[in-house]
Amino acid sequence: MSVYLTIFGKPRYLGIMEVDSPVLVPGEPVAIETMRGIETATVGGPISEEQTELYRKANENSPKDGAQGGEPGLQTVTFVAQASEDDIVADQENRRDEEDVLFKARQLLGEHGLAMKIVDVEYLLDRKKLFFYFTAEQRIDFRAYVRDLAREFRTRIELRQIGVRDEAKVVRGIAPCGNPCCCSYWLHNFLPIGIKMVKEQNLALNPTKISGLCGRLMCCMSYEHHVYRDLWKKLPNPGSKIRSPRGTFILVGVDIDGENALVRTPDGAHVPVSVERFADFKEAVMAGEDWQPFVAVSDQEAEKPPIEPVFAMPTSTIRAVRKDKDEPSKKELRSDSSEKPSGKGASGNDSPSDKPKSSSRRRRRKKKKPAATSGEKTTDKSQGQKPPKDKVKQGTPKAKSGGKEQGPPEKGDSKPKPKRRRRRKKPGNNKNADKNVKKDGNNVSKGGTVD
């Protein structure tokens, strides 16, 4: 005879089933008889006698957070037969009809005005029972509501009140970690979780990060808590302060890998202290003595060789390296260009390589020499050049403004004076129309005469 573990119902009840034959495969659907009636279940796998006893003890010690007035989380079930195709089709039809039943049940609940929330509904395989799972903050008299449900669906009605954690278990969803909620596919018992577990694991007390879909602390806070709990047994509570003449030391957290306590010094630094030597560290801090010898050093840091100091290269070496280079420095190029004469050499012809090349920037910055006047003599270099465009030749055509011809420019005037551009007055903006104009020391108004 083989013993199998089965899972059935939307609250994911566990059942222990004994089967003589045939051999069942994990994940195979079967028809079983439970305390609720005949329904379908999923085979979890074969278990031994020791595992059976562990399951029973765990169910006895677990808190009673399941459906109130319902069945226990672990029970012994009877094997009926392997699920046939008709059973699988009937179960799928029941799941589809449950959506319409849930919608109508919530409509009836609104008519009665009861302070409760219908979470989900469930049909049994033979449709002889219809279960309603709801949440409420207090006890509710729903006898009239049950009569209306029985009249509407023509079957036996049973209501089961569940908690907020069981609501997440029934509805299912995605946890903050990105995986399905643990209670929706493998976790069956809810362990009590407190805020002290969060503090001992060096986690931030942010409700949005440590709460699950149900609004309570996440169940995964208890998975590694026993490791931290064994380490905190030798230490004071998290956040404990050690006062000393130099300042206040605060116990921040623990390091699981190195089994060290993390202490924040008055300077703001975090130092690891071995858990075994924490009592000596505390005495040294309170006495105002040197606490540095109690700081723990990891094995990796102890095995590291000492770092040799690296000194900067002396300036004499840098200069020697520069002198060895083939290309001269910028300073040497400037000195060579200043030493060369500006005129021609002895041969009279300077090769293009001898002349220092001036950069394009210097050429742009050179100011143009003012044009020579008509009375001054031009140099040899300027004889072959064309006169500048700005000069006005004698006998130029008539000016645009007037019809008179412009005469030759006077001496000393390199460029003709530009005409003053008159601004166009905007209409309606004659501010000076009514102002007096001073002329020859006398005030003359517009349209008046001079005395």
MOTA-V13775 format. One record per pair of residues at least 4 apart in sequence whose ideal C-beta (glycine too) atoms are under 7 Angstrom apart, sorted by the first residue. I is the first residue (numbers start at 1). J is the second residue. If there is no record, write none. Layout:
i:I j:J
i:I j:J
This chain:
i:1 j:18
i:1 j:20
i:2 j:19
i:2 j:46
i:3 j:16
i:3 j:18
i:3 j:46
i:3 j:47
i:3 j:52
i:4 j:17
i:4 j:19
i:4 j:24
i:4 j:43
i:4 j:44
i:4 j:45
i:4 j:46
i:5 j:14
i:5 j:16
i:5 j:44
i:5 j:45
i:5 j:47
i:6 j:15
i:6 j:17
i:6 j:32
i:6 j:41
i:6 j:42
i:6 j:43
i:6 j:44
i:6 j:77
i:7 j:12
i:7 j:14
i:7 j:41
i:7 j:42
i:7 j:44
i:8 j:13
i:8 j:15
i:8 j:32
i:8 j:34
i:8 j:39
i:8 j:41
i:9 j:13
i:9 j:122
i:10 j:120
i:10 j:122
i:10 j:170
i:11 j:66
i:11 j:67
i:11 j:166
i:11 j:169
i:11 j:170
i:12 j:169
i:12 j:188
i:13 j:71
i:13 j:73
i:13 j:75
i:14 j:73
i:14 j:74
i:14 j:188
i:15 j:32
i:15 j:34
i:15 j:41
i:15 j:75
i:15 j:76
i:15 j:77
i:16 j:52
i:16 j:76
i:17 j:32
i:17 j:77
i:17 j:79
i:19 j:24
i:19 j:79
i:24 j:28
i:24 j:30
i:24 j:43
i:25 j:43
i:26 j:43
i:26 j:44
i:26 j:45
i:27 j:42
i:27 j:43
i:28 j:43
i:29 j:40
i:29 j:42
i:29 j:83
i:29 j:88
i:30 j:41
i:30 j:43
i:30 j:79
i:30 j:82
i:30 j:83
i:31 j:38
i:31 j:40
i:31 j:80
i:31 j:81
i:31 j:83
i:31 j:87
i:31 j:125
i:32 j:39
i:32 j:41
i:32 j:77
i:32 j:78
i:32 j:79
i:32 j:80
i:33 j:38
i:33 j:77
i:33 j:78
i:33 j:80
i:34 j:39
i:34 j:75
i:34 j:77
i:35 j:71
i:35 j:75
i:36 j:71
i:36 j:124
i:36 j:129
i:37 j:124
i:37 j:126
i:37 j:128
i:37 j:129
i:38 j:80
i:38 j:124
i:38 j:125
i:38 j:126
i:39 j:124
i:39 j:125
i:40 j:83
i:40 j:87
i:40 j:91
i:40 j:125
i:47 j:51
i:47 j:52
i:49 j:53
i:50 j:54
i:51 j:55
i:52 j:56
i:53 j:57
i:54 j:58
i:55 j:59
i:55 j:74
i:56 j:60
i:56 j:74
i:57 j:61
i:58 j:62
i:58 j:189
i:59 j:72
i:59 j:73
i:59 j:74
i:62 j:73
i:62 j:189
i:63 j:190
i:63 j:192
i:65 j:163
i:65 j:165
i:65 j:166
i:65 j:190
i:66 j:70
i:66 j:73
i:66 j:166
i:67 j:133
i:67 j:160
i:67 j:161
i:67 j:162
i:67 j:166
i:68 j:161
i:69 j:160
i:70 j:160
i:71 j:75
i:73 j:188
i:83 j:87
i:83 j:88
i:85 j:89
i:86 j:90
i:87 j:91
i:87 j:125
i:88 j:92
i:89 j:93
i:90 j:94
i:90 j:125
i:91 j:95
i:91 j:125
i:92 j:96
i:93 j:97
i:94 j:98
i:94 j:123
i:97 j:101
i:97 j:123
i:98 j:102
i:98 j:121
i:98 j:122
i:98 j:123
i:99 j:103
i:100 j:104
i:101 j:105
i:101 j:121
i:101 j:153
i:102 j:106
i:102 j:118
i:102 j:120
i:102 j:121
i:103 j:107
i:104 j:108
i:104 j:152
i:105 j:109
i:105 j:118
i:105 j:121
i:105 j:132
i:105 j:149
i:106 j:110
i:106 j:118
i:108 j:112
i:108 j:145
i:108 j:148
i:108 j:149
i:108 j:152
i:109 j:114
i:109 j:116
i:109 j:118
i:109 j:145
i:112 j:144
i:112 j:145
i:114 j:140
i:114 j:142
i:114 j:145
i:115 j:136
i:115 j:140
i:116 j:134
i:116 j:136
i:116 j:140
i:117 j:134
i:117 j:135
i:118 j:132
i:118 j:134
i:119 j:133
i:119 j:134
i:119 j:135
i:119 j:162
i:119 j:167
i:119 j:170
i:119 j:171
i:120 j:133
i:120 j:170
i:120 j:171
i:121 j:130
i:121 j:131
i:121 j:132
i:122 j:131
i:123 j:127
i:123 j:130
i:124 j:128
i:124 j:129
i:127 j:155
i:128 j:155
i:128 j:156
i:129 j:155
i:129 j:156
i:129 j:158
i:130 j:153
i:130 j:155
i:130 j:156
i:130 j:157
i:131 j:158
i:131 j:160
i:132 j:157
i:132 j:159
i:132 j:160
i:133 j:160
i:133 j:162
i:133 j:170
i:134 j:159
i:134 j:161
i:135 j:162
i:135 j:164
i:135 j:167
i:136 j:140
i:136 j:161
i:142 j:146
i:142 j:159
i:143 j:147
i:144 j:148
i:145 j:149
i:146 j:150
i:146 j:157
i:146 j:159
i:147 j:151
i:148 j:152
i:149 j:153
i:149 j:157
i:150 j:157
i:162 j:166
i:162 j:167
i:162 j:170
i:164 j:214
i:164 j:215
i:164 j:216
i:165 j:169
i:165 j:183
i:165 j:190
i:165 j:214
i:165 j:216
i:166 j:170
i:167 j:171
i:167 j:214
i:168 j:173
i:168 j:181
i:168 j:183
i:168 j:212
i:168 j:213
i:168 j:214
i:169 j:183
i:169 j:184
i:172 j:180
i:172 j:181
i:172 j:184
i:173 j:181
i:173 j:213
i:174 j:178
i:174 j:180
i:175 j:179
i:175 j:180
i:175 j:181
i:175 j:212
i:175 j:213
i:180 j:184
i:180 j:185
i:181 j:212
i:181 j:213
i:182 j:186
i:182 j:187
i:182 j:219
i:182 j:220
i:183 j:187
i:183 j:219
i:187 j:219
i:190 j:219
i:191 j:222
i:193 j:197
i:193 j:217
i:193 j:219
i:193 j:221
i:193 j:222
i:195 j:199
i:196 j:200
i:197 j:201
i:197 j:221
i:197 j:222
i:197 j:225
i:198 j:203
i:198 j:205
i:198 j:210
i:198 j:221
i:199 j:238
i:200 j:228
i:200 j:229
i:200 j:232
i:200 j:238
i:201 j:224
i:201 j:225
i:201 j:228
i:202 j:253
i:202 j:254
i:203 j:210
i:204 j:209
i:206 j:210
i:207 j:211
i:210 j:217
i:210 j:218
i:211 j:215
i:211 j:216
i:211 j:217
i:211 j:218
i:212 j:216
i:212 j:218
i:212 j:219
i:217 j:221
i:221 j:225
i:224 j:228
i:225 j:229
i:226 j:230
i:227 j:256
i:228 j:232
i:228 j:254
i:229 j:233
i:231 j:254
i:231 j:256
i:231 j:259
i:231 j:275
i:232 j:254
i:234 j:275
i:235 j:251
i:235 j:261
i:235 j:275
i:235 j:278
i:236 j:240
i:236 j:251
i:238 j:251
i:238 j:253
i:239 j:250
i:239 j:251
i:240 j:251
i:241 j:248
i:241 j:250
i:242 j:249
i:242 j:282
i:242 j:285
i:242 j:286
i:243 j:248
i:244 j:249
i:244 j:285
i:244 j:286
i:244 j:288
i:245 j:288
i:246 j:266
i:246 j:288
i:247 j:266
i:248 j:266
i:249 j:263
i:249 j:264
i:249 j:265
i:249 j:285
i:250 j:263
i:250 j:264
i:251 j:261
i:251 j:263
i:252 j:262
i:252 j:263
i:252 j:264
i:252 j:270
i:253 j:262
i:254 j:260
i:254 j:261
i:254 j:262
i:255 j:260
i:255 j:262
i:255 j:272
i:258 j:272
i:258 j:296
i:258 j:298
i:259 j:275
i:260 j:272
i:260 j:273
i:260 j:274
i:260 j:275
i:260 j:296
i:261 j:273
i:261 j:275
i:261 j:278
i:262 j:270
i:262 j:272
i:263 j:271
i:263 j:273
i:264 j:268
i:264 j:270
i:265 j:269
i:265 j:271
i:271 j:295
i:272 j:295
i:272 j:296
i:273 j:277
i:273 j:278
i:273 j:281
i:273 j:294
i:273 j:295
i:273 j:296
i:274 j:278
i:274 j:296
i:277 j:281
i:277 j:294
i:278 j:282
i:279 j:283
i:280 j:284
i:280 j:294
i:281 j:285
i:281 j:291
i:281 j:294
i:282 j:286
i:283 j:287
i:284 j:289
i:284 j:290
i:284 j:291
i:284 j:294
i:285 j:291
i:297 j:301
i:297 j:302
i:299 j:303
i:300 j:304
i:313 j:317
i:313 j:318
i:315 j:319
i:316 j:320
i:317 j:321
i:318 j:322
i:319 j:323
i:320 j:324
i:322 j:329
i:328 j:332
i:328 j:333
i:330 j:334
i:331 j:335
i:332 j:336
i:333 j:337
i:334 j:338
i:335 j:339
i:336 j:340
i:337 j:356
i:340 j:356
i:344 j:348
i:344 j:350
i:345 j:350
i:350 j:354
i:350 j:355
i:358 j:362
i:358 j:363
i:360 j:364
i:361 j:365
i:362 j:366
i:370 j:414
i:371 j:388
i:371 j:391
i:371 j:414
i:372 j:376
i:372 j:378
i:372 j:382
i:373 j:411
i:373 j:412
i:373 j:414
i:374 j:411
i:375 j:411
i:378 j:382
i:378 j:383
i:387 j:391
i:390 j:415
i:392 j:396
i:392 j:406
i:392 j:409
i:392 j:416
i:394 j:408
i:396 j:406
i:398 j:403
i:398 j:404
i:398 j:405
i:399 j:406
i:409 j:413
i:409 j:416
i:425 j:429
i:425 j:430
i:436 j:443
i:436 j:444
i:436 j:445
i:437 j:444
i:438 j:443
i:439 j:444
i:442 j:450
i:442 j:451
i:444 j:448
i:444 j:450
